[in-house]
């Protein structure tokens, strides 16, 4: 959480390490840290939720009795509403709100926290005003004028984007988080990052760009971190017997280190890079430090990707001698 503590010109990132989801059966909004974070003032709390992540989100919203509306319009809404972002006005005593903020060791399908369903916005404006503002940012042009979907409702994307030092001055961020429209922005994810972004509305030289353009260069810079986060989720899901007791943030850091090591020694082919990371993080941590690997790597003169593939063949043969029934996963 420490790396989120930045004072970035016109906004601040405030980590909330003690905020945690409700557990099934709990219902004490006055003392719940997440409730106090979301419903702590005169502003209304809205959620922007991702139907692509939450099973049956549209049906759940229709049954919730909460005001809600898809951020896509026209043909895009007709074609994509089941995977689209939805704006919802939350009420603390509503059952859907309770389920949205609930998680546990064995969560029910309607407990939504674990899906990392979206982000939260606090505003003093009406539902329609917030909707009209946010829907403008579902797509934005890049520097060449080509439109892209901008997943600002994805906690990983927006938190990673905001942490870049150049983010505050990008047209997208200056337009999206316009003062007097968005008062606070709150996001959380499975890496125990729960962050409230506070915006300074009194900045006199505030200038809203005429076009909220999308900085593809900046997105390229955060692409590797986003890939590490996605891989960490996949590893935690696919290898629970090995990684069940390892914090998600540590899995992510191991993946980042393995990616860095592999690229440093020249392994950058998509299949070989993924295999190196999986071997290092899951099956044989820091295998590349071993004498056998070091000797093989120095004496073999093949191109690095081919050299690693040849090493895997040698490793498979050696393991097959030791364990006759061994079948390599690579």
Helices and strands as residue ranges (DSSP letters): G 2-4, E 7-8, E 11-15, H 33-38, E 44-50, H 57-64, E 68-70, H 74-80, G 81-83, E 85-89, H 95-100, G 113-115, E 118-123, H 127-135, E 139-141, E 147-149, H 155-163, G 167-169, H 171-176, E 184-188, E 194-199, H 216-238, H 240-243, H 248-264, H 270-278, I 279-283, G 287-289, H 291-299, H 304-322
